[in-house]
Structures are given as C-alpha cells and as structure tokens.
C-alpha cells in the first residue's frame, strides 16, 4: 500500500488496546478544547456579509492590531486568504515570485493563475527555506511588453517547519521594495515562527505589505484564517472574498474559537516544539532512518531502502498516523502528548528493529 493510498478511516475508529489514536498527520487535525467549545457556544453573532457579526469584527480588529496592520479580514481557510491576497495585489498579466515548494504555488490548485490570470515565477527553495536573493533579483522582469509584470514577492514562514530569520526577511522585503514589488507573507504558522525564534508575530509581520495567518493549524481552532493589510488592500480583498464565494453569515462562532486560540494557544506552541524534538531524537536513535532535526513542530524523516510506505502502514496498524508525500512527515500539536510521542517511537522501533 503506497503512502498516498493509505486509508485512515479504519484507524480512526479502532481502539488500539485502549491507547487511542496518535494523529501526527498535521496540526490541522486538532479538535476544539472544551473551553473553546464554551467560547463558541456563547459567542455573539450577526450577519457578517452585512458586517454585523460583532465577534468577527472584534477578531479582525484584534488580529490587525496584533500584527501591526490597519485592517484584517476573516477567511474560511489559508488557501482562500492567500488567493484573495494574490488577486488583491496583482492583475491579469502580472506575476508573483514564489518558492518552488511554497504552499501558495504548489498546494493551492494554481488559484492565482486559474482565477486571476496571474503568472507564478517559481524559484527553488534553499535547504533552510529561503529563496536566494540573487535569484529573486534576477527573476524580476524589466518593464517590457514581452514580459509579465513583476508585482509581488511571496514568502512563507514557517516553511516545512523551518523558521526564516528576521535578517533574511528584512533583506528580502527590502529587495522587493527597491524593485517596486509588494510583499506577502503566507504566515500559516507565523506564531510557531515567532515562538521558536523568540521574536513576536508583529515584528515578523511588520516587514510585509500583507500577511495571512491560520487559526486552524497550531492554534487549534476548527477553521479560519485572517488576511491583514492596509484598509484599501482589505477592501479589495473583501470584494474578492465575495466573488470567490467566501461571504459568510453568522460566523461569530468560528471567530470566537480563533480568539480563544489567541488567548490560550500561542505560548503553548513551545510544548509542540519540545515534543517534536522528543520524537525526532527517538526516531533518530533507530536504525535505518534519517531524521531532519526540527526547528518547530514538524519532523521529516527518510527510511532506507524505500520502506517509508511500509513504515507508515505499520504505524497505522498501531494507531499512529503520519504522512508520506515529502518523505515521512510527523506534526505535533495540542492533541498529542508525551505519551503519544513515545507510542509513535515505540511503534517505529517495532518496524525498524524487529
């Protein structure tokens, strides 16, 4: 059974000796905590398409202020948030420069090109997740009718769990400004980057013209992202959100979950990072597996002899889920504890040192 065809349905419903499921596929699999559910149940709501949902309005004001922007817009997903950013920054025949393995280029169904006529200019990521600034500069097109118009630089932080340094982000955004480009940050795991680097989300975000941040990844909300920028930019994005079917009604329930996450789930991201290191160290001690030391909550590993898919299947049989699209990937989050990590290591050990 290949990594891409492993079925998770039976694993989710199985008992595994009373140990429960250890789901390390992504930090998107979390479920609302009891306290978050209470916040959702008591949220004041209204029709957000009319701008009447008070909880959404408070969330938008709060995240904008937290990240240092004039305005923000609540979005149903990170993909929707990034798409609206692309379409608000660029017109048809424009171009955005982006990492070859960036989420906005590789994993969002080509939305900018399909819906906006925006040409992506992919650039290979370096091992640390950065784009070579020399390659970025060389890829910016001159003002010539033969070329698409270079308009936007898109970066991602974290990228595959790697933190882009503040110094690099300062240089990259300064380069974009020198060439008249805007800059957008896919900050789906922005708070992981801030916690891991000892910086603040606001300090990172302040370098960009727009930022997208997810509430449904490490922060543990059931759904939702926010797009931040100037009032004029957010007004354009608001129209595009409606155009693409993103107008939502009584969504204060979801906004309340996001605000609870901001209140209670940011600092605890450090716990996820500790558990990721615990997992990486445990796996690295086993034979036949190479592990990339994690910087945040994502662990990548490679199994010798092409046995990664077989290890995934074995882990699933023991109630441990992971993914295998880019090598083996394990992601820690608030629904995984140290006991779960130790179960994952033990299950891998059964396979690797039988």
C-alpha positions as CSV (number, residue, x, y, z in Angstrom):
1,X,0.0,0.0,0.0
2,X,1.5,3.3,-1.0
3,X,1.8,6.4,1.3
4,X,-0.6,8.2,-0.9
5,X,-3.3,5.5,-0.7
6,X,-3.2,4.6,2.9
7,X,-6.8,4.7,4.3
8,X,-7.2,6.3,7.6
9,X,-10.9,5.6,8.2
10,X,-10.4,2.2,9.9
11,X,-7.6,3.6,12.1
12,X,-9.6,6.5,13.4
13,X,-12.4,4.1,14.6
14,X,-10.1,1.4,16.1
15,X,-9.3,1.0,19.8
16,X,-5.6,0.1,19.7
17,X,-5.6,-1.5,23.1
18,X,-7.2,1.5,24.7
19,X,-4.3,3.7,23.8
20,X,-6.3,5.9,21.4
21,X,-5.2,7.4,18.1
22,X,-1.9,9.4,17.8
23,X,-2.6,11.6,14.8
24,X,0.6,13.2,13.6
25,X,-0.6,13.9,10.0
26,X,-0.9,17.6,10.6
27,X,-1.7,20.2,13.2
28,X,-5.0,20.8,11.3
29,X,-6.5,17.6,12.9
30,X,-7.0,19.1,16.3
31,X,-10.4,19.3,17.9
32,X,-11.8,22.3,19.8
33,X,-11.0,22.0,23.5
34,X,-13.9,22.1,26.0
35,X,-13.1,25.7,26.8
36,X,-13.0,26.6,23.2
37,X,-16.4,25.0,22.6
38,X,-17.8,27.0,25.5
39,X,-16.5,30.2,23.9
40,X,-18.1,29.2,20.6
41,X,-21.4,28.4,22.3
42,X,-21.6,31.8,23.9
43,X,-20.4,33.9,21.0
44,X,-22.5,36.9,19.9
45,X,-23.3,36.6,16.2
46,X,-24.7,38.6,13.3
47,X,-24.6,38.5,9.5
48,X,-21.0,39.1,8.6
49,X,-21.9,39.8,4.9
50,X,-23.6,42.9,6.2
51,X,-20.7,43.5,8.6
52,X,-23.0,42.8,11.5
53,X,-21.2,40.0,13.3
54,X,-19.7,41.6,16.5
55,X,-17.4,38.7,17.3
56,X,-15.9,38.7,13.8
57,X,-15.5,42.5,13.9
58,X,-13.6,42.2,17.2
59,X,-11.4,39.4,15.9
60,X,-10.5,41.4,12.8
61,X,-9.6,44.5,14.8
62,X,-7.6,42.4,17.3
63,X,-5.5,40.4,14.8
64,X,-4.8,43.5,12.7
65,X,-3.6,45.4,15.8
66,X,-1.6,42.4,17.0
67,X,0.3,42.1,13.7
68,X,0.6,45.9,13.1
69,X,-1.8,46.4,10.2
70,X,-4.7,48.8,9.6
71,X,-7.3,46.1,8.9
72,X,-7.9,42.4,8.6
73,X,-10.5,40.1,7.0
74,X,-11.6,36.8,8.5
75,X,-11.3,34.0,5.9
76,X,-12.6,30.4,5.7
77,X,-9.1,29.0,5.0
78,X,-5.5,29.8,4.4
79,X,-5.9,28.9,0.7
80,X,-8.7,31.4,0.5
81,X,-6.7,34.0,2.3
82,X,-3.6,33.6,0.1
83,X,-5.8,33.6,-3.1
84,X,-7.5,36.8,-2.1
85,X,-4.1,38.3,-1.4
86,X,-2.8,37.4,-4.8
87,X,-5.8,38.8,-6.5
88,X,-5.8,42.0,-4.5
89,X,-2.1,42.6,-5.2
90,X,-2.0,41.6,-8.8
91,X,-4.0,42.0,-12.0
92,X,-4.2,39.8,-15.1
93,X,-0.8,39.5,-16.8
94,X,1.0,40.3,-13.6
95,X,3.5,38.0,-12.0
96,X,4.3,36.9,-8.4
97,X,7.7,35.5,-7.4
98,X,7.4,32.5,-5.1
99,X,9.2,29.4,-3.8
100,X,9.0,26.3,-6.0
101,X,7.7,24.3,-3.0
102,X,5.7,27.1,-1.4
103,X,2.2,26.5,-0.4
104,X,0.8,29.4,-2.5
105,X,2.4,27.9,-5.6
106,X,2.4,24.1,-5.2
107,X,-0.6,23.3,-2.9
108,X,-3.3,25.7,-3.7
109,X,-4.5,24.3,-7.0
110,X,-3.0,27.2,-9.1
111,X,-5.7,29.5,-7.9
112,X,-3.9,32.7,-8.8
113,X,-3.4,31.6,-12.4
114,X,-6.7,29.9,-12.8
115,X,-8.9,32.7,-11.4
116,X,-6.7,35.7,-11.7
117,X,-4.6,35.3,-14.8
118,X,-1.5,35.8,-12.5
119,X,1.7,34.2,-13.7
120,X,3.8,32.5,-10.9
121,X,7.5,32.7,-11.2
122,X,8.8,29.8,-9.0
123,X,12.2,30.0,-7.5
124,X,13.9,27.0,-5.9
125,X,14.0,27.0,-2.1
126,X,17.3,26.7,-0.4
127,X,17.6,24.0,2.3
128,X,16.8,26.5,5.0
129,X,13.6,27.5,3.3
130,X,14.9,30.8,1.9
131,X,14.9,32.0,-1.7
132,X,18.3,33.1,-3.0
133,X,18.1,36.9,-3.1
134,X,20.3,36.9,-6.2
135,X,17.9,34.5,-7.9
136,X,14.9,36.6,-6.8
137,X,16.5,39.7,-8.2
138,X,17.4,38.0,-11.5
139,X,13.8,36.8,-11.9
140,X,12.3,40.2,-11.6
141,X,11.3,41.2,-15.1
142,X,12.2,44.6,-16.7
143,X,9.3,46.8,-17.8
144,X,9.0,45.4,-21.3
145,X,5.9,44.3,-23.3
146,X,7.5,40.9,-23.8
147,X,7.2,40.0,-20.1
148,X,4.6,39.6,-17.4
149,X,4.7,42.5,-14.9
150,X,6.6,41.5,-11.8
151,X,4.4,42.8,-9.0
152,X,4.7,40.6,-5.8
153,X,7.1,38.6,-3.8
154,X,5.5,35.8,-1.7
155,X,7.4,34.2,1.2
156,X,6.3,31.5,3.7
157,X,7.2,31.4,7.4
158,X,7.5,28.7,8.7
159,X,8.3,26.7,5.6
160,X,8.3,22.9,6.2
161,X,8.7,23.8,9.8
162,X,11.8,25.9,9.2
163,X,12.0,29.5,10.5
164,X,13.1,32.2,8.2
165,X,15.3,34.6,10.1
166,X,14.4,38.2,10.7
167,X,17.5,39.3,9.0
168,X,16.7,37.4,5.8
169,X,13.1,38.7,5.8
170,X,14.3,42.2,6.2
171,X,16.7,41.8,3.2
172,X,14.1,40.1,1.1
173,X,11.3,42.6,1.6
174,X,13.8,45.5,1.1
175,X,14.8,44.0,-2.2
176,X,11.1,43.8,-3.2
177,X,10.6,47.4,-2.3
178,X,13.7,48.6,-4.3
179,X,12.2,47.0,-7.4
180,X,8.7,48.3,-6.8
181,X,7.2,45.0,-5.7
182,X,4.8,44.4,-2.9
183,X,5.4,41.6,-0.5
184,X,3.0,39.0,1.0
185,X,3.7,36.5,3.8
186,X,2.0,33.2,3.9
187,X,2.2,33.0,7.7
188,X,0.0,30.0,8.2
189,X,2.3,29.0,11.1
190,X,3.5,32.6,11.9
191,X,3.1,32.1,15.6
192,X,5.2,28.9,15.5
193,X,7.9,31.0,13.8
194,X,7.6,33.7,16.5
195,X,7.7,31.3,19.4
196,X,10.7,29.4,18.0
197,X,12.7,32.5,17.2
198,X,12.0,34.4,20.3
199,X,10.6,37.2,18.2
200,X,7.0,38.4,18.0
201,X,4.4,37.8,15.3
202,X,4.1,41.5,14.9
203,X,7.8,42.1,14.4
204,X,7.8,39.4,11.6
205,X,4.6,40.7,10.0
206,X,5.6,44.3,10.1
207,X,8.0,43.8,7.2
208,X,5.3,42.8,4.7
209,X,2.5,44.6,2.9
210,X,0.1,41.8,3.7
211,X,0.1,38.7,5.9
212,X,-2.1,35.6,6.0
213,X,-2.2,33.7,9.4
214,X,-4.0,30.5,10.2
215,X,-6.1,29.8,13.3
216,X,-6.7,26.2,12.4
217,X,-3.2,24.8,12.4
218,X,-1.1,25.0,15.6
219,X,-3.5,27.3,17.3
220,X,-6.2,24.6,17.3
221,X,-9.3,26.4,16.1
222,X,-11.6,24.3,13.9
223,X,-11.5,26.6,10.9
224,X,-10.4,30.0,9.8
225,X,-7.5,32.4,8.8
226,X,-7.1,36.1,8.7
227,X,-5.7,38.3,5.9
228,X,-4.1,41.6,7.1
229,X,-3.1,44.7,5.3
230,X,-4.0,48.4,4.7
231,X,-7.6,49.4,4.7
232,X,-7.5,49.9,0.9
233,X,-6.0,46.4,0.4
234,X,-8.5,44.7,2.7
235,X,-11.4,46.5,0.9
236,X,-10.1,44.9,-2.4
237,X,-9.7,41.6,-0.7
238,X,-13.2,41.8,0.8
239,X,-14.7,42.2,-2.7
240,X,-12.6,39.2,-4.0
241,X,-13.7,37.1,-1.0
242,X,-17.3,37.7,-2.0
243,X,-16.5,37.0,-5.7
244,X,-14.9,33.6,-4.8
245,X,-17.8,32.5,-2.6
246,X,-16.3,33.4,0.7
247,X,-19.0,35.6,2.1
248,X,-20.2,34.0,5.4
249,X,-23.1,34.7,7.7
250,X,-23.3,34.0,11.4
251,X,-19.6,33.1,11.8
252,X,-19.0,34.6,15.2
253,X,-19.0,31.0,16.5
254,X,-15.8,30.5,14.5
255,X,-14.3,33.9,15.3
256,X,-14.8,33.1,19.0
257,X,-12.8,29.9,18.6
258,X,-10.0,31.9,16.9
259,X,-9.9,34.5,19.7
260,X,-9.8,31.7,22.3
261,X,-6.9,30.3,20.4
262,X,-5.1,33.7,20.5
263,X,-5.7,33.9,24.3
264,X,-4.7,30.4,25.2
265,X,-2.8,28.5,22.5
266,X,0.0,30.7,21.4
267,X,2.6,30.3,24.2
268,X,1.9,26.6,24.4
269,X,3.2,26.2,20.9
270,X,6.6,25.8,22.6
271,X,5.3,22.5,24.0
272,X,4.7,21.2,20.5
273,X,8.2,22.2,19.6
274,X,9.6,20.2,22.6
275,X,7.6,17.2,21.6
276,X,8.8,17.4,18.0
277,X,12.3,17.3,19.2
278,X,11.5,14.3,21.5
279,X,10.1,12.5,18.5
280,X,13.0,13.4,16.3
281,X,15.5,12.2,18.9
282,X,13.7,9.0,19.4
283,X,13.4,8.2,15.7
284,X,17.0,9.2,15.0
285,X,18.2,6.6,17.6
286,X,16.6,3.8,15.5
287,X,18.4,2.0,12.7
288,X,17.6,2.6,9.0
289,X,16.0,6.1,9.4
290,X,17.4,9.6,8.8
291,X,15.7,12.4,10.6
292,X,16.0,16.2,10.0
293,X,16.2,18.0,13.3
294,X,13.1,20.1,13.7
295,X,13.0,23.8,14.4
296,X,9.3,23.9,15.3
297,X,6.6,21.3,15.3
298,X,7.3,19.4,12.0
299,X,9.6,16.4,11.8
300,X,10.8,15.0,8.4
301,X,12.3,11.5,8.1
302,X,13.6,9.2,5.4
303,X,13.6,5.4,5.7
304,X,16.4,3.5,4.0
305,X,15.5,1.1,1.2
306,X,12.3,2.8,0.1
307,X,10.5,1.4,3.1
308,X,8.7,4.6,4.1
309,X,5.3,3.5,2.8
310,X,5.6,0.2,4.7
311,X,6.5,2.0,7.9
312,X,3.5,4.3,7.5
313,X,1.3,1.2,7.2
314,X,2.8,-0.4,10.2
315,X,2.4,2.8,12.3
316,X,-1.2,3.0,11.2
317,X,-1.8,-0.6,12.4
318,X,-0.5,0.6,15.8
319,X,-2.8,3.6,15.9
320,X,-0.2,6.2,14.8
321,X,-0.9,8.3,11.7
322,X,1.7,10.3,9.6
323,X,2.0,11.3,6.0
324,X,4.5,10.4,3.3
325,X,4.2,13.0,0.5
326,X,7.6,14.6,1.0
327,X,9.4,11.9,2.8
328,X,7.8,10.9,6.1
329,X,6.2,13.9,8.0
330,X,5.1,14.0,11.6
331,X,3.5,17.1,13.0
332,X,2.9,17.7,16.8
333,X,0.0,19.7,18.1
334,X,-2.2,20.3,21.2
335,X,-3.9,16.9,20.8
336,X,-0.7,15.0,21.2
337,X,1.2,14.5,24.5
338,X,4.5,12.9,25.5
339,X,2.9,9.5,25.9
340,X,1.6,9.7,22.3
341,X,5.1,10.6,21.1
342,X,6.6,7.7,23.0
343,X,4.0,5.3,21.4
344,X,5.0,6.6,18.0
345,X,8.7,6.0,18.7
346,X,8.0,2.5,20.1
347,X,5.8,1.6,17.1
348,X,8.5,2.8,14.7
349,X,11.0,0.7,16.7
350,X,9.0,-2.4,16.2
351,X,9.3,-2.0,12.4
352,X,12.9,-0.8,12.2
353,X,14.5,-3.2,14.7
354,X,12.2,-6.2,14.7
